[in-house]
């Protein structure tokens, strides 16, 4: 259990008294409320006044042009400034929060439910639901690593506190950005380490009780949300196939390299820039508030490579984007019908995972649910077994295995080769 000195409470009060900080509006579609989302949301609304809600709504509102071909969104430059500016919050407090995430990650990596439970106030329903959600995520990661034949040997978090305030005595509300680095190796290749990063936005309540720091409520952008109810599949054949693969030597063009560098620099909360924990290209709008930014980012990567020119169908200009640029389904259709891309495979994971080894940086993975593409990612690397790694927005990922968080049996994969030559 993490324990804190009493001076921690003083640091909290001091840090909160300086800024008079308010919470930003959190859009429902992108946050996981552990379980029982509607009840969770309704209960939380009761805590705020109408004045606070109106203010938050104003802060979080986005504009959508009446013309569906001219979609407006949030200014990227302003968001970068807001996410990375120095807050009047004690650095000591940020370290305490990092300790909490590191301790939780350690429990998840070691599959230790008792340690994990000690980080939550499970006597109240929101704390219990948050704990139950982490248990499901822990099981999912175990299922995935068993299927993959890998071992996680380190999970490390970098934390940036964006907003916080004291809701009541010894109860603090916090909005923070967390960049989590996962390191793993294959069972038959323990000397070679692989790693990826996932960026998440968290809103949580923490209580200081008997010099202990426990979570009473939490929701956040969760890359595993579509897979937490996955039934354990018989993956022995898949595992054997993956472990039998060899490293792949990449021979990339200059334009492919340019696409990769762009993707790794601007992948939001998973960004690979040392002095930033959040970075998007300020020359583009952020469409998260209007349904998601994944296709917008995938389009940016293609365009910024210098390979593909804009046109009337696939276009972004002055904060406005066409459906083919910004919508996942429209983007996939455009790639195929324009001839800028073509199918390698389409189907369930079991049907396509062997073909996935043909993917190379710059190619696209589309994720279909209920008959429509709901997400797209760009391949930007391969791990030590040649397993494709993707980079994307919402949830922000950097060099993440292409199926991680997307293994629900109801999801179909679209593997698309992009013509960079």
C-alpha positions as CSV (number, residue, x, y, z in Angstrom):
1,X,0.0,0.0,0.0
2,X,1.2,3.5,-0.8
3,X,1.5,5.7,2.3
4,X,2.0,9.4,2.4
5,X,3.2,11.8,5.0
6,X,0.9,14.3,6.5
7,X,2.7,17.1,4.7
8,X,1.2,15.8,1.5
9,X,-2.2,17.1,2.6
10,X,-0.7,20.6,3.1
11,X,0.9,20.4,-0.4
12,X,-2.5,19.5,-1.9
13,X,-4.3,22.5,-0.2
14,X,-1.5,24.9,-1.2
15,X,-1.6,23.7,-4.8
16,X,-5.3,24.0,-5.0
17,X,-5.5,27.4,-3.4
18,X,-3.2,29.0,-6.0
19,X,-5.1,28.4,-9.3
20,X,-8.8,28.3,-8.7
21,X,-9.0,25.6,-11.4
22,X,-12.1,24.4,-13.1
23,X,-12.8,21.1,-14.8
24,X,-13.1,20.8,-18.5
25,X,-16.1,19.1,-20.1
26,X,-15.5,15.4,-20.9
27,X,-17.3,14.0,-23.9
28,X,-19.2,10.9,-23.0
29,X,-18.3,8.8,-26.0
30,X,-14.6,8.7,-25.2
31,X,-14.6,7.8,-21.5
32,X,-15.0,4.5,-19.8
33,X,-17.0,4.7,-16.6
34,X,-15.8,1.3,-15.4
35,X,-19.2,-0.5,-15.5
36,X,-22.7,0.8,-15.4
37,X,-21.9,4.0,-17.4
38,X,-25.4,5.5,-17.3
39,X,-25.8,5.2,-13.6
40,X,-22.2,6.5,-13.1
41,X,-22.9,9.5,-15.3
42,X,-26.2,10.4,-13.7
43,X,-24.8,10.1,-10.2
44,X,-21.9,12.4,-11.1
45,X,-24.3,15.0,-12.5
46,X,-26.0,15.3,-9.2
47,X,-22.8,16.6,-7.6
48,X,-22.4,19.6,-9.8
49,X,-24.4,22.8,-9.9
50,X,-26.2,24.0,-13.0
51,X,-23.7,26.9,-13.2
52,X,-20.8,24.5,-13.3
53,X,-22.4,22.4,-15.9
54,X,-23.1,25.4,-18.1
55,X,-19.5,26.6,-17.8
56,X,-18.1,23.2,-18.6
57,X,-20.4,22.9,-21.5
58,X,-19.2,26.2,-22.9
59,X,-15.6,25.2,-22.5
60,X,-16.0,21.9,-24.1
61,X,-18.3,22.8,-27.0
62,X,-17.2,22.2,-30.6
63,X,-18.6,23.5,-33.9
64,X,-19.9,21.4,-36.7
65,X,-20.7,23.1,-40.0
66,X,-24.1,22.4,-41.4
67,X,-22.4,21.1,-44.5
68,X,-21.2,17.5,-43.8
69,X,-18.4,18.0,-46.2
70,X,-17.0,20.9,-44.2
71,X,-16.5,19.7,-40.6
72,X,-15.1,22.0,-38.0
73,X,-13.2,21.1,-34.8
74,X,-10.9,22.2,-32.0
75,X,-7.8,24.2,-32.7
76,X,-4.7,22.0,-32.3
77,X,-2.3,24.8,-31.4
78,X,-4.5,25.9,-28.5
79,X,-4.9,22.3,-27.3
80,X,-1.1,21.8,-27.3
81,X,-0.7,24.9,-25.2
82,X,-3.4,23.9,-22.7
83,X,-2.1,20.3,-22.3
84,X,1.6,21.3,-21.9
85,X,1.5,24.6,-20.0
86,X,2.9,24.8,-16.5
87,X,0.1,24.5,-13.9
88,X,0.3,26.0,-10.4
89,X,0.3,22.5,-9.0
90,X,3.0,21.0,-6.7
91,X,5.5,18.8,-8.5
92,X,5.5,16.7,-5.4
93,X,1.8,16.0,-6.0
94,X,2.5,14.9,-9.5
95,X,5.1,12.4,-8.3
96,X,2.6,11.0,-5.8
97,X,0.1,10.5,-8.6
98,X,2.8,8.8,-10.7
99,X,3.5,6.5,-7.8
100,X,-0.1,5.5,-7.8
101,X,-0.2,4.6,-11.5
102,X,3.1,2.8,-11.3
103,X,1.9,0.8,-8.3
104,X,-1.3,-0.1,-10.2
105,X,0.6,-1.1,-13.3
106,X,2.8,-3.3,-11.2
107,X,-0.2,-5.1,-9.8
108,X,-1.7,-5.5,-13.3
109,X,1.6,-6.9,-14.6
110,X,1.9,-9.4,-11.8
111,X,-1.8,-10.3,-11.9
112,X,-2.1,-9.4,-8.2
113,X,-5.7,-8.7,-7.4
114,X,-5.2,-8.0,-3.7
115,X,-2.6,-5.3,-4.3
116,X,-4.8,-3.8,-6.9
117,X,-7.9,-3.8,-4.6
118,X,-5.9,-1.9,-2.0
119,X,-5.8,1.1,-4.3
120,X,-9.6,1.6,-4.4
121,X,-12.3,2.4,-1.9
122,X,-14.4,-0.6,-2.8
123,X,-16.9,0.2,0.0
124,X,-18.5,2.7,-2.4
125,X,-20.0,1.7,-5.7
126,X,-17.9,4.0,-7.9
127,X,-14.7,2.8,-6.3
128,X,-15.8,-0.8,-6.7
129,X,-16.7,-0.3,-10.4
130,X,-13.4,1.3,-11.1
131,X,-11.6,-1.6,-9.4
132,X,-13.7,-4.2,-11.3
133,X,-12.8,-2.5,-14.6
134,X,-9.1,-2.8,-13.8
135,X,-9.5,-6.5,-13.0
136,X,-11.1,-7.0,-16.4
137,X,-8.2,-5.1,-18.1
138,X,-5.7,-7.2,-16.2
139,X,-7.3,-10.4,-17.4
140,X,-7.5,-9.1,-21.0
141,X,-3.7,-8.3,-21.0
142,X,-3.0,-11.8,-19.7
143,X,-5.2,-13.3,-22.4
144,X,-3.5,-11.3,-25.0
145,X,0.0,-12.0,-23.8
146,X,-0.8,-15.8,-23.6
147,X,-2.0,-15.6,-27.2
148,X,1.0,-13.6,-28.3
149,X,3.6,-15.6,-26.5
150,X,5.0,-12.6,-24.8
151,X,5.9,-11.5,-21.2
152,X,5.4,-8.0,-19.9
153,X,8.4,-7.1,-17.8
154,X,7.8,-3.4,-17.2
155,X,5.0,-0.9,-17.3
156,X,5.9,2.7,-16.5
157,X,3.7,5.8,-16.4
158,X,4.5,9.4,-17.0
159,X,1.8,11.7,-15.5
160,X,0.9,15.3,-16.3
161,X,-1.8,16.9,-14.0
162,X,-4.0,19.2,-16.1
163,X,-6.7,20.3,-13.6
164,X,-7.5,19.6,-10.0
165,X,-9.6,20.9,-7.1
166,X,-10.8,19.9,-3.7
167,X,-14.4,18.7,-3.9
168,X,-14.7,18.3,-0.2
169,X,-12.4,17.8,2.7
170,X,-9.7,15.3,1.8
171,X,-11.4,14.4,-1.5
172,X,-9.8,15.7,-4.7
173,X,-10.9,15.7,-8.3
174,X,-8.1,15.4,-10.8
175,X,-7.9,15.5,-14.6
176,X,-4.6,14.2,-15.9
177,X,-2.8,12.9,-19.0
178,X,-1.0,9.6,-18.6
179,X,1.6,8.2,-21.0
180,X,2.2,4.6,-20.2
181,X,5.1,2.6,-21.7
182,X,4.8,-1.2,-21.9
183,X,7.9,-3.3,-22.3
184,X,7.7,-7.0,-23.4
185,X,9.7,-9.8,-24.8
186,X,8.8,-13.0,-26.6
187,X,9.0,-16.3,-24.6
188,X,11.6,-17.7,-27.0
189,X,13.4,-14.4,-27.4
190,X,13.9,-13.0,-23.8
191,X,17.0,-11.1,-24.7
192,X,15.2,-8.8,-27.1
193,X,13.0,-6.1,-25.6
194,X,10.1,-4.5,-27.4
195,X,8.1,-1.5,-26.2
196,X,5.0,0.6,-27.0
197,X,3.3,3.6,-25.5
198,X,-0.4,4.4,-24.9
199,X,-1.7,7.9,-23.9
200,X,-4.9,8.2,-21.8
201,X,-6.9,11.0,-20.3
202,X,-8.1,10.4,-16.8
203,X,-10.7,12.0,-14.6
204,X,-10.6,10.6,-11.1
205,X,-11.5,11.2,-7.5
206,X,-8.9,10.4,-4.8
207,X,-9.3,10.4,-1.1
208,X,-6.6,10.9,1.5
209,X,-7.6,8.6,4.4
210,X,-5.3,7.6,7.2
211,X,-2.4,8.9,5.2
212,X,-3.3,6.5,2.4
213,X,-4.2,7.6,-1.1
214,X,-7.2,5.6,-2.6
215,X,-9.3,6.0,-5.8
216,X,-13.0,6.5,-5.1
217,X,-14.0,7.1,-8.8
218,X,-12.3,7.0,-12.2
219,X,-13.0,7.1,-15.9
220,X,-10.7,7.4,-18.8
221,X,-10.1,6.8,-22.5
222,X,-9.4,3.1,-22.5
223,X,-7.7,1.4,-25.5
224,X,-9.0,-2.0,-24.2
225,X,-12.6,-1.0,-23.9
226,X,-13.7,-3.1,-26.9
227,X,-12.1,-6.2,-25.6
228,X,-12.7,-6.5,-21.9
229,X,-15.6,-9.0,-22.4
230,X,-13.6,-11.2,-24.7
231,X,-14.1,-14.9,-24.2
232,X,-10.8,-16.7,-23.9
233,X,-10.1,-18.3,-27.3
234,X,-8.0,-21.4,-28.0
235,X,-4.9,-19.7,-29.2
236,X,-2.2,-22.4,-29.1
237,X,-2.0,-22.5,-32.9
238,X,-1.8,-18.7,-33.1
239,X,0.9,-18.6,-30.5
240,X,3.0,-21.2,-32.2
241,X,2.8,-19.4,-35.5
242,X,3.8,-16.0,-33.9
243,X,6.7,-17.5,-32.0
244,X,8.0,-19.1,-35.2
245,X,8.4,-15.8,-36.9
246,X,11.7,-14.0,-37.5
247,X,12.8,-10.4,-37.5
248,X,12.1,-8.4,-40.7
249,X,14.5,-6.0,-42.1
250,X,12.7,-2.9,-43.4
251,X,13.7,-1.2,-46.7
252,X,11.7,2.0,-46.6
253,X,11.5,4.9,-49.0
254,X,12.3,8.4,-47.8
255,X,8.5,9.2,-48.0
256,X,7.7,6.3,-45.8
257,X,10.3,7.4,-43.3
258,X,8.8,10.9,-43.4
259,X,5.3,9.5,-42.7
260,X,6.7,7.4,-39.7
261,X,8.5,10.4,-38.2
262,X,5.4,12.5,-38.5
263,X,3.2,9.9,-36.8
264,X,5.6,9.3,-33.9
265,X,6.0,13.1,-33.3
266,X,2.3,14.0,-33.2
267,X,0.5,11.0,-31.7
268,X,-1.1,13.1,-28.9
269,X,-0.7,11.7,-25.4
270,X,1.5,8.9,-26.6
271,X,3.9,11.3,-28.3
272,X,7.6,10.4,-28.6
273,X,8.9,13.9,-27.7
274,X,10.8,14.0,-24.4
275,X,9.7,17.4,-23.2
276,X,6.0,16.9,-24.1
277,X,3.4,14.6,-22.8
278,X,0.9,15.7,-25.4
279,X,1.5,16.9,-28.9
280,X,-0.6,17.3,-32.0
281,X,0.2,19.2,-35.1
282,X,-1.0,22.8,-34.5
283,X,-1.7,23.2,-38.3
284,X,-4.6,20.8,-38.0
285,X,-7.8,20.8,-36.0
286,X,-8.6,18.1,-33.4
287,X,-11.9,16.3,-34.3
288,X,-12.2,14.3,-31.0
289,X,-15.1,16.4,-30.0
290,X,-17.0,15.6,-33.2
291,X,-16.7,11.8,-33.3
292,X,-13.0,11.0,-33.3
293,X,-9.7,12.1,-34.7
294,X,-8.3,8.7,-35.9
295,X,-9.0,9.2,-39.6
296,X,-7.9,12.8,-39.5
297,X,-4.5,11.7,-38.1
298,X,-4.2,8.8,-40.6
299,X,-4.9,11.3,-43.4
300,X,-2.3,13.7,-42.0
301,X,0.3,11.0,-42.0
302,X,-0.3,10.2,-45.7
303,X,-0.4,13.8,-46.8
304,X,2.7,14.9,-44.7
305,X,4.7,12.1,-46.2
306,X,4.8,14.1,-49.5
307,X,3.4,11.2,-51.4
308,X,-0.3,12.0,-51.7
309,X,-1.9,15.3,-52.8
310,X,-5.2,16.6,-51.6
311,X,-8.2,16.8,-54.0
312,X,-11.8,17.8,-53.9
313,X,-12.8,14.4,-52.4
314,X,-10.0,13.9,-49.9
315,X,-9.2,17.4,-48.5
316,X,-8.5,19.4,-45.4
317,X,-8.3,23.2,-45.5
318,X,-8.5,26.0,-42.8
319,X,-10.1,23.8,-40.2
320,X,-12.6,22.1,-42.5
321,X,-12.3,18.5,-43.7
322,X,-14.2,16.3,-46.1
323,X,-15.8,13.0,-44.9
324,X,-13.1,11.0,-46.8
325,X,-10.4,12.8,-44.8
326,X,-11.9,12.7,-41.3
327,X,-14.4,9.8,-41.1
328,X,-13.1,6.3,-40.6
329,X,-15.6,4.6,-42.9
330,X,-15.2,7.4,-45.5
331,X,-11.4,7.2,-45.3
332,X,-11.3,3.5,-45.8
333,X,-13.7,3.7,-48.8
334,X,-11.6,6.4,-50.3
335,X,-8.4,4.5,-50.1
336,X,-9.8,1.5,-51.8
337,X,-11.9,3.2,-54.5
338,X,-9.2,5.8,-55.4
339,X,-6.6,3.2,-55.9
340,X,-4.3,4.7,-53.3
341,X,-4.7,1.5,-51.3
342,X,-5.8,-2.1,-51.8
343,X,-6.9,-5.0,-49.6
344,X,-4.5,-7.5,-48.2
345,X,-7.2,-9.2,-46.1
346,X,-10.5,-8.7,-44.3
347,X,-12.1,-10.7,-41.5
348,X,-11.8,-11.9,-37.9
349,X,-8.4,-12.0,-36.2
350,X,-8.1,-15.7,-36.8
351,X,-8.8,-15.1,-40.5
352,X,-6.3,-12.3,-41.1
353,X,-3.4,-12.5,-38.6
354,X,-1.1,-14.4,-40.9
355,X,-1.7,-11.9,-43.7
356,X,-0.9,-9.1,-41.3
357,X,2.8,-10.0,-41.5
358,X,2.7,-8.4,-45.0
359,X,1.9,-5.0,-43.6
360,X,4.6,-2.4,-43.7
361,X,5.0,1.2,-42.3
362,X,2.4,3.5,-44.0
363,X,-0.2,0.8,-44.4
364,X,-3.6,1.0,-42.7
365,X,-5.5,-1.2,-40.3
366,X,-9.3,-0.6,-40.2
367,X,-11.5,-1.9,-37.4
368,X,-15.0,-2.8,-38.2
369,X,-17.8,-3.2,-35.6
370,X,-21.5,-3.6,-36.4
371,X,-20.9,-3.4,-40.1
372,X,-18.9,-0.1,-40.1
373,X,-15.3,1.0,-39.8
374,X,-15.2,2.7,-36.4
375,X,-11.4,3.2,-36.1
376,X,-8.3,3.3,-38.3
377,X,-4.6,3.1,-37.4
378,X,-1.4,3.5,-39.4
379,X,1.4,0.9,-39.3
380,X,4.6,2.6,-38.3
381,X,6.9,-0.3,-37.3
382,X,7.4,-4.0,-36.7
383,X,8.5,-5.7,-33.5
384,X,11.2,-8.3,-33.1
385,X,9.0,-11.0,-34.6
386,X,7.8,-8.8,-37.5
387,X,4.5,-8.2,-35.8
388,X,3.0,-4.9,-37.2
389,X,2.8,-2.0,-34.8
390,X,0.4,0.9,-35.2
391,X,0.3,4.5,-34.2
392,X,-3.0,6.5,-34.0
393,X,-5.2,9.0,-32.2
394,X,-8.0,8.3,-29.7
395,X,-7.0,6.4,-27.8
396,X,-3.5,7.7,-28.6
397,X,-1.1,4.8,-29.4
398,X,2.6,4.8,-30.4
399,X,4.0,1.6,-32.0
400,X,1.3,-0.6,-30.4
401,X,0.7,-4.2,-31.6
402,X,-2.1,-3.9,-34.3
403,X,-4.6,-6.1,-32.5
404,X,-4.0,-5.0,-28.9
405,X,-7.3,-3.7,-27.5
406,X,-9.3,-4.9,-30.6
407,X,-9.7,-8.6,-30.1
408,X,-13.4,-8.7,-29.5
409,X,-15.0,-11.5,-31.6
410,X,-17.4,-9.0,-33.1
411,X,-14.6,-6.9,-34.6
412,X,-13.4,-7.5,-38.1
413,X,-10.1,-6.2,-39.4
414,X,-9.4,-4.5,-42.7
415,X,-5.7,-4.8,-43.7
416,X,-5.0,-2.2,-46.4
417,X,-1.8,-1.8,-48.4
418,X,-1.1,1.9,-49.2
419,X,0.7,2.7,-52.5
420,X,3.7,4.7,-51.4
421,X,5.7,3.7,-54.5
